[in-house]
Amino acid sequence: MVKEAIKVLDLVSKFQKDPSLKVCNSILDVLVKEDINLARAFYRDKMMKSGIQGDDYTFGILMKGLCLTSRISDGFKLLQLMKSRGITPNTVVYNTLIHGLCKTGKLGIGRGRSLMSEMAEPNEVTFNILISAYCKEGDLIQSLVFLEKSFSLGFVPDVIPVTKIVQLLCAEGRAMEAVEILERVEERGGSVDVVAYNALIRGFCRIGKTNLGFRFLKEMERKGCLPNVHTYNELIAGLCESEEYDLALEQFSDMTRDGISPNFVTYDTLIRGLCSGRRIGDGLKILDQMEEERRGSGGQISPYNSIIYGFYKENRVVEALEFLTKMGSFFPRAVDMSKRIFGFCKDSCIGEAKQVYDQMIAEGGLPSAVVYNDLIHGLCQVGDIREAFELMNEMVDHGYFPISSTFNVLISEFCKQGKVESASKLLHRGCLPDVGSYNPLIDTFCKEGDFHRALKL
C-alpha cells in the first residue's frame, strides 16, 4: 500500500505534528524499491517542504535507488548536493556509487577507483567491489594490486572476490600462486569455501597435476569444508584428461559412497573420458548406470554421442551405427537426420548431405563422430577438400579427434590436388599414422622426382 504510506505525512500535519525523519526514511526506502521517480518526488515535495533535509541514511537510500536504475550521472549530482549542504558522504554512499560505476564496464571501474581516493575511510566492502569488478574484466594485475592494498590496510576480502582471483590465476596456469592467496586469507582470519577449493582443484587438474588436486581435496576435508559434486567432477575431468581412467572410476565410486549423488556433468564427463581412452566397455556400463539412476540424460545427447565416438575411435563403425539406431527412441530427430546424411553420402549426393548437416547445426543439434566421418569422406570424393578440411576442424572443436582413416582420405585428396605440403602437415596433427597415411605422400613425391623426401618418409 505504497500510495497510502505517502499519505501518512499529510495525516501527521493535520495533528500539527512534525513528521519524524525515521518515518520519512522508512517510506523513502519502500518507494526506492518501487519507483525511483516516485521516491525522488517524495523527497523533494514531501520531505524538503516539511523542512526535513535528510541524513546519511536518506541519501544512502536515494543513491541506492539511482544506482539500481543505472542513473550514475544523477548519483554524482546527489553526491555534490550532499557536499553543498555540508554533509560528508559516508562510506556506504561512496560504496554504492562505486558499485554502480563498476557495473558499467572498464571505464566505470576507472572512475570508481578515482572516487575511492575521495573517501575518508574505505572499508573491506570497497575493496570487495573493486576486486570483483577487475576480475570480471579479466584484469588479474589490478585485482592483485587491490588485494595487496586491502591486506596492507588490515582488511580481508570476502570469499567471493578471493575465489574470483583464484579462478583467474588458475585459468592462467598459476595454481601455486592461488594456493598462496588462500593461505594468506586464512592466516588473516578470512574464510575459504568449497567453491574456492573447487577452483583450485580445477586449476591443478588443468595443468596435469591431479596429485595436487587430491591433496587439496584431503586438506579441505581436514578443515571441515566438505567436498560437493562439483569437487568430484573437477577431479574426474582431470583424471580423464591425464588418461588415469581407473582412478577416475575410483573417484566416481568414492563420491557415491560418501553420499554425493553424481549429476549429469559427472556421467557426461566420465563417459566421454572413457570412450576417448578406448574404454568403451566401461563407458557403456556408466551409461547404463546413468539411465537406471537418472532415467536417462534429461534430453541431452552428448553421452550417447560419446559412445558413438568410442566405437569410431576403435574403428567399429558397424557397432556405432547399430548404437545410433537404438538411440532413435530417445532422439528421433537427431537419428533421422544422421541417417539422411549417411544415405546422401552413400548416393554421392554430398550437397544434399551438407544441407541436412547445416540444418542440424542451425537447430542446435550435435552431430556424432560418424556423421563427420561420412561427410569428410564424401566431400573428399567430390574433390571439395577445403570444405572437408573445415569440417574436420569443426569435428575437433566438438571434441572428436579423427582417427587415421579420416586423416588418410584428406591426405589422399590433398596429394591428388598437388597440395603435398598441406598433406604433410596432417601427419603431425597428433594422430598415429598408418600405411594409408604414408602411401599417398610417398607416391606423390616419387612422381615429382623428390626421391629424398620419399625415402625419408
C-alpha positions, 0 to 999 in steps of 0.5 A, spaced: 500 500 500 505 504 497 500 510 495 497 510 502 504 510 506 505 517 502 499 519 505 501 518 512 505 525 512 499 529 510 495 525 516 501 527 521 500 535 519 493 535 520 495 533 528 500 539 527 505 534 528 512 534 525 513 528 521 519 524 524 525 523 519 525 515 521 518 515 518 520 519 512 526 514 511 522 508 512 517 510 506 523 513 502 526 506 502 519 502 500 518 507 494 526 506 492 524 499 491 518 501 487 519 507 483 525 511 483 521 517 480 516 516 485 521 516 491 525 522 488 518 526 488 517 524 495 523 527 497 523 533 494 515 535 495 514 531 501 520 531 505 524 538 503 517 542 504 516 539 511 523 542 512 526 535 513 533 535 509 535 528 510 541 524 513 546 519 511 541 514 511 536 518 506 541 519 501 544 512 502 537 510 500 536 515 494 543 513 491 541 506 492 535 507 488 539 511 482 544 506 482 539 500 481 536 504 475 543 505 472 542 513 473 550 514 475 550 521 472 544 523 477 548 519 483 554 524 482 549 530 482 546 527 489 553 526 491 555 534 490 548 536 493 550 532 499 557 536 499 553 543 498 549 542 504 555 540 508 554 533 509 560 528 508 558 522 504 559 516 508 562 510 506 556 506 504 554 512 499 561 512 496 560 504 496 554 504 492 556 509 487 562 505 486 558 499 485 554 502 480 560 505 476 563 498 476 557 495 473 558 499 467 564 496 464 572 498 464 571 505 464 566 505 470 571 501 474 576 507 472 572 512 475 570 508 481 577 507 483 578 515 482 572 516 487 575 511 492 581 516 493 575 521 495 573 517 501 575 518 508 575 511 510 574 505 505 572 499 508 573 491 506 566 492 502 570 497 497 575 493 496 570 487 495 567 491 489 573 493 486 576 486 486 570 483 483 569 488 478 577 487 475 576 480 475 570 480 471 574 484 466 579 479 466 584 484 469 588 479 474 594 485 475 589 490 478 585 485 482 592 483 485 594 490 486 587 491 490 588 485 494 595 487 496 592 494 498 586 491 502 591 486 506 596 492 507 590 496 510 588 490 515 582 488 511 580 481 508 576 480 502 570 476 502 570 469 499 567 471 493 572 476 490 578 471 493 575 465 489 574 470 483 582 471 483 583 464 484 579 462 478 583 467 474 590 465 476 588 458 475 585 459 468 592 462 467 596 456 469 598 459 476 595 454 481 601 455 486 600 462 486 592 461 488 594 456 493 598 462 496 592 467 496 588 462 500 593 461 505 594 468 506 586 469 507 586 464 512 592 466 516 588 473 516 582 470 519 578 470 512 574 464 510 575 459 504 569 455 501 568 449 497 567 453 491 574 456 492 577 449 493 573 447 487 577 452 483 583 450 485 582 443 484 580 445 477 586 449 476 591 443 478 587 438 474 588 443 468 595 443 468 596 435 469 597 435 476 591 431 479 596 429 485 595 436 487 588 436 486 587 430 491 591 433 496 587 439 496 581 435 496 584 431 503 586 438 506 579 441 505 576 435 508 581 436 514 578 443 515 571 441 515 569 444 508 566 438 505 567 436 498 560 437 493 559 434 486 562 439 483 569 437 487 568 430 484 567 432 477 573 437 477 577 431 479 574 426 474 575 431 468 582 431 470 583 424 471 580 423 464 584 428 461 591 425 464 588 418 461 588 415 469 581 412 467 581 407 473 582 412 478 577 416 475 572 410 476 575 410 483 573 417 484 566 416 481 565 410 486 568 414 492 563 420 491 557 415 491 559 412 497 560 418 501 553 420 499 554 425 493 549 423 488 553 424 481 549 429 476 549 429 469 556 433 468 559 427 472 556 421 467 557 426 461 564 427 463 566 420 465 563 417 459 566 421 454 573 420 458 572 413 457 570 412 450 576 417 448 581 412 452 578 406 448 574 404 454 568 403 451 566 397 455 566 401 461 563 407 458 557 403 456 556 400 463 556 408 466 551 409 461 547 404 463 548 406 470 546 413 468 539 411 465 537 406 471 539 412 476 537 418 472 532 415 467 536 417 462 540 424 460 534 429 461 534 430 453 541 431 452 545 427 447 552 428 448 553 421 452 550 417 447 554 421 442 560 419 446 559 412 445 558 413 438 565 416 438 568 410 442 566 405 437 569 410 431 575 411 435 576 403 435 574 403 428 567 399 429 563 403 425 558 397 424 557 397 432 556 405 432 551 405 427 547 399 430 548 404 437 545 410 433 539 406 431 537 404 438 538 411 440 532 413 435 527 412 441 530 417 445 532 422 439 528 421 433 530 427 430 537 427 431 537 419 428 533 421 422 537 426 420 544 422 421 541 417 417 539 422 411 546 424 411 549 417 411 544 415 405 546 422 401 553 420 402 552 413 400 548 416 393 554 421 392 549 426 393 554 430 398 550 437 397 544 434 399 548 431 405 551 438 407 544 441 407 541 436 412 548 437 416 547 445 416 540 444 418 542 440 424 547 445 426 542 451 425 537 447 430 542 446 435 543 439 434 550 435 435 552 431 430 556 424 432 563 422 430 560 418 424 556 423 421 563 427 420 566 421 418 561 420 412 561 427 410 569 428 410 569 422 406 564 424 401 566 431 400 573 428 399 570 424 393 567 430 390 574 433 390 571 439 395 577 438 400 577 445 403 570 444 405 572 437 408 578 440 411 573 445 415 569 440 417 574 436 420 576 442 424 569 443 426 569 435 428 575 437 433 572 443 436 566 438 438 571 434 441 572 428 436 579 427 434 579 423 427 582 417 427 587 415 421 582 413 416 579 420 416 586 423 416 588 418 410 582 420 405 584 428 406 591 426 405 589 422 399 585 428 396 590 433 398 596 429 394 591 428 388 590 436 388 598 437 388 597 440 395 603 435 398 605 440 403 598 441 406 598 433 406 604 433 410 602 437 415 596 432 417 601 427 419 603 431 425 596 433 427 597 428 433 594 422 430 598 415 429 599 414 422 598 408 418 600 405 411 594 409 408 597 415 411 604 414 408 602 411 401 599 417 398 605 422 400 610 417 398 607 416 391 606 423 390 613 425 391 616 419 387 612 422 381 615 429 382 622 426 382 623 428 390 626 421 391 629 424 398 623 426 401 620 419 399 625 415 402 625 419 408 618 418 409 
